[in-house]
Amino acid sequence: MQSYKNLRVITNGIEIARQLNNYDNITLFFCGGHIDYGTNSALGDFAIHFINNFHADICFMSCRGLDRFGAYEANYNQAFTKTTNDCECRSYCIISRFFKSLIRVTILNYLITM
């Protein structure tokens, strides 16, 4: 991460914010909101409105599962926060540990599996 210049990160993830806060070349924006038990993420209307104020080159989103119908989250609040974001991005990237056979996701530009 140190090799990147002028990197700006907008996140609702507590752990992501904590780790990226160690780099002086990253301008970090963390949104507030309700933190559901066990999610380590700011969720809900406040988080959505905050994120919607930005325009990004790449939007990275995690998910709990993927299949030919789309991406899935562990609970409603996480899914709602991700699906109602109007953050304008040039590219969308889904990161998932769980991957079945992805046939069609309309806004997806990249898929990263672990």
Buried (B, 14 or more C-beta within 10 A) or exposed (E): EEEEEEEEBBBBBBEBBEEBEEBEEBEBBBBEBBBBEEBBBBBBEBBBBBBBEBEBEEBBBBBBBBBEEBBBBEEEBBBBBBEEBEBEBEEBBBEBEEBEEBEEBEEBEEBEEE
